[in-house]
Each structure stands twice: as structure tokens, then as C-alpha cells.
Amino acid sequence: MVTRENGAIAVFGATGQQGGAVVDALLARGARVRALVRTPASDRAQALAARGVEPATVRIDASASTVAALEGVAAFYFMTPEANSLEEVEEEVRVGTALVDAAAAARVPHVVFNSVFGADRETGVPHHDSKHRIEEYLRLSGLRATMVRPTAFMENFATVMAPSLEDGTIVVRLPLPDDIALKMISIKDIGQVAAAILLGAADVPGGAVDVVGDEPTGPRIAAAFGERAGLPSRYEALPLSVLGNDLDKAMFREFAKPSAPSDLAAVKAIEPTVRDLAEWIRSTGWTAPADRVRGRGPQSGT
């Protein structure tokens, strides 16, 4: 299905979480992968090479290196570095537009941009609007392009948004009203969706897809973890003030706005294995943490 004599699929961002998931999915499907990396000697780049991924060294400030790395590829996936400040937002746009220019110069047949949910418009969330700007630049490039727009990561529930166990109850706390659905997707499933598109195994009407695996409210999120643990659960909505980053505050303020239900069937049509939250919880082998009994601190055993 891949054109250009079944050439390699180029991936920029292959050493990161989402790009790494794309590489995993491509390799599992037997594709040739070329990783565009800025530091080929890094441990992550070396680990990719050990798996048969072809490394190609690029420098964003030296466009010829990126054009050369994209010569002859069948398709190109890229994502931009996540911004944590307004200065980094501008750097993200600079990197994204440079990659689009290089893809145009190399006449890449198909470009897949890993964007973000809501980037079809300006939202006032700086690190989302940056991706909107890159999307618009890509559309004007004349390249055949597909926008993959992931939502919040389920993996956050294993780290920064992890449930706690308090007095025998699973507790989930988020800076989100309890009646608002949080659209979410597993990082692994982002890779599966992007790989299917890159390999031509799926069509994306309109050239963009919101990658959503589930959209539960806070109480439903807590219930999913409680059901897995066999314990009661509750959800507590937190104020935005708990977030220390202004970009994160802007993002959760946008999350709190009511939105239309997602077309989950459209995502399943691209990749039938995409999981909902309950399936993700089961697949990760999640177990309840140590109980925090009030006034006594964490207790071993649950």
C-alpha cells in the first residue's frame, strides 16, 4: 500500500513517547523506519538503531540535512517539542514550519502531523494554538497531509493524575468539573492510529482525525478504577489554582468547556484495537496503591 517503492517511513520525534509509539507500531507491521534524530549518539537513538531503525541526523537550523533525510521516503510523521512556556511555544512553531518546508522540498508523498485535539481552531491555549499555526502552514504547503489530533493521555493516570486509596476508597482528583467529560487516549493507541494512516491502511475523511479512545466524566473515571480494585470510589474536582503552570491552567480551562461527543467509531474504523479507559486499566495491570488511613499515613497491603 505504501508508494515510492515501499520506501521507509520517516519519523521525527522517534525518541519521545508518542513518536516512539509510532515507531513501535510501524515495526510491528513490518515497515522500514527512518528516525530523524538530532543526537544519534544518545541512548534512545542507539536503542532504536539496535532494533533496525535507520538513523538520519538532522539539524533544524540546517535545512539541507532535513531535506536529505526525507529524500525517497514513502511518508513522514512528525511531532513538535512540547512547549512549557510562551518562549517554547514560538520555538515549537519554528521547528514545525521548518519540517514542513523540508518535506515540501523533498516532495514527500504524505505527511502526518501529530497535533492536538482542538487545533482546528484557535482556543487561547498557547501550546495548542501553536499546533493550529503549524496545521495551517502545512495545509498551505500543498503537501498531502493528515492531522492526527490526540486528546489527554490515559498514561497520566499512572503518574501525575494517579488515583489514591484513602480509608478504603479509590479517590481521583482533577482540576475539572465533575459533569465534564475528559476526552482521552492511550499513547500506544496514538501510535497504532498513526501507523495505520502512514501505511495507507486507513482513509481519513477531511484529512484530520480526533484520536479519542474514551470520554468519561470524573466520577466515571473514579468508578473505572474502583471497579478494577473492587473498592468504592469518589471523584473530587479541584480548582485550577493547583496547577503551577499557566499553560496547563489555560488547557484545563479549555477542557472544562462543554463539547460535542467524539466520533469514537471513526477512530475504531482506523484502528479497531483502540481501548477505552477500563480496557487500558486492565491492560496495564493497574492495582490500587497503598491505603492512606486518615491520621496514620500509608499502610501496606490493600
ChimeraX attribute file (.defattr): number of C-alpha atoms within 10 A of each C-alpha:
attribute: neighborCount
match mode: 1-to-1
recipient: residues
	/A:1	9
	/A:2	18
	/A:3	14
	/A:4	13
	/A:5	10
	/A:6	15
	/A:7	17
	/A:8	23
	/A:9	26
	/A:10	30
	/A:11	25
	/A:12	23
	/A:13	22
	/A:14	26
	/A:15	21
	/A:16	13
	/A:17	13
	/A:18	22
	/A:19	25
	/A:20	21
	/A:21	23
	/A:22	29
	/A:23	30
	/A:24	20
	/A:25	21
	/A:26	21
	/A:27	16
	/A:28	11
	/A:29	13
	/A:30	8
	/A:31	20
	/A:32	18
	/A:33	26
	/A:34	25
	/A:35	29
	/A:36	27
	/A:37	22
	/A:38	16
	/A:39	15
	/A:40	17
	/A:41	11
	/A:42	11
	/A:43	11
	/A:44	16
	/A:45	21
	/A:46	15
	/A:47	13
	/A:48	21
	/A:49	16
	/A:50	10
	/A:51	10
	/A:52	12
	/A:53	21
	/A:54	17
	/A:55	21
	/A:56	21
	/A:57	15
	/A:58	22
	/A:59	13
	/A:60	15
	/A:61	11
	/A:62	10
	/A:63	16
	/A:64	15
	/A:65	16
	/A:66	25
	/A:67	19
	/A:68	16
	/A:69	22
	/A:70	28
	/A:71	17
	/A:72	18
	/A:73	25
	/A:74	22
	/A:75	29
	/A:76	26
	/A:77	28
	/A:78	22
	/A:79	23
	/A:80	23
	/A:81	16
	/A:82	14
	/A:83	18
	/A:84	14
	/A:85	15
	/A:86	14
	/A:87	9
	/A:88	16
	/A:89	20
	/A:90	15
	/A:91	16
	/A:92	21
	/A:93	23
	/A:94	16
	/A:95	16
	/A:96	24
	/A:97	19
	/A:98	18
	/A:99	24
	/A:100	24
	/A:101	18
	/A:102	21
	/A:103	26
	/A:104	19
	/A:105	16
	/A:106	18
	/A:107	19
	/A:108	23
	/A:109	18
	/A:110	23
	/A:111	25
	/A:112	23
	/A:113	25
	/A:114	23
	/A:115	26
	/A:116	23
	/A:117	22
	/A:118	19
	/A:119	23
	/A:120	19
	/A:121	14
	/A:122	14
	/A:123	15
	/A:124	14
	/A:125	19
	/A:126	22
	/A:127	26
	/A:128	24
	/A:129	20
	/A:130	27
	/A:131	29
	/A:132	22
	/A:133	18
	/A:134	24
	/A:135	25
	/A:136	14
	/A:137	16
	/A:138	25
	/A:139	16
	/A:140	10
	/A:141	15
	/A:142	10
	/A:143	17
	/A:144	16
	/A:145	22
	/A:146	26
	/A:147	26
	/A:148	25
	/A:149	20
	/A:150	25
	/A:151	23
	/A:152	19
	/A:153	17
	/A:154	21
	/A:155	18
	/A:156	13
	/A:157	15
	/A:158	13
	/A:159	9
	/A:160	9
	/A:161	13
	/A:162	15
	/A:163	24
	/A:164	20
	/A:165	23
	/A:166	18
	/A:167	13
	/A:168	16
	/A:169	21
	/A:170	25
	/A:171	22
	/A:172	24
	/A:173	19
	/A:174	20
	/A:175	19
	/A:176	22
	/A:177	19
	/A:178	19
	/A:179	14
	/A:180	17
	/A:181	23
	/A:182	23
	/A:183	23
	/A:184	23
	/A:185	25
	/A:186	26
	/A:187	21
	/A:188	21
	/A:189	25
	/A:190	26
	/A:191	22
	/A:192	25
	/A:193	27
	/A:194	29
	/A:195	28
	/A:196	18
	/A:197	22
	/A:198	26
	/A:199	19
	/A:200	15
	/A:201	13
	/A:202	15
	/A:203	14
	/A:204	16
	/A:205	9
	/A:206	9
	/A:207	13
	/A:208	17
	/A:209	21
	/A:210	23
	/A:211	30
	/A:212	29
	/A:213	29
	/A:214	22
	/A:215	21
	/A:216	19
	/A:217	18
	/A:218	24
	/A:219	21
	/A:220	19
	/A:221	23
	/A:222	23
	/A:223	23
	/A:224	20
	/A:225	27
	/A:226	22
	/A:227	13
	/A:228	15
	/A:229	18
	/A:230	13
	/A:231	15
	/A:232	15
	/A:233	24
	/A:234	18
	/A:235	20
	/A:236	16
	/A:237	15
	/A:238	14
	/A:239	12
	/A:240	17
	/A:241	10
	/A:242	10
	/A:243	15
	/A:244	9
	/A:245	13
	/A:246	16
	/A:247	19
	/A:248	17
	/A:249	18
	/A:250	18
	/A:251	17
	/A:252	18
	/A:253	15
	/A:254	16
	/A:255	19
	/A:256	16
	/A:257	11
	/A:258	11
	/A:259	12
	/A:260	6
	/A:261	10
	/A:262	15
	/A:263	13
	/A:264	16
	/A:265	12
	/A:266	16
	/A:267	20
	/A:268	16
	/A:269	14
	/A:270	21
	/A:271	20
	/A:272	13
	/A:273	13
	/A:274	23
	/A:275	20
	/A:276	18
	/A:277	20
	/A:278	15
	/A:279	12
	/A:280	18
	/A:281	19
	/A:282	13
	/A:283	10
	/A:284	10
	/A:285	8
	/A:286	14
	/A:287	13
	/A:288	20
	/A:289	18
	/A:290	16
	/A:291	20
	/A:292	17
	/A:293	14
	/A:294	9
	/A:295	6
	/A:296	8
	/A:297	11
	/A:298	15
	/A:299	14
	/A:300	9
	/A:301	8
	/A:302	12
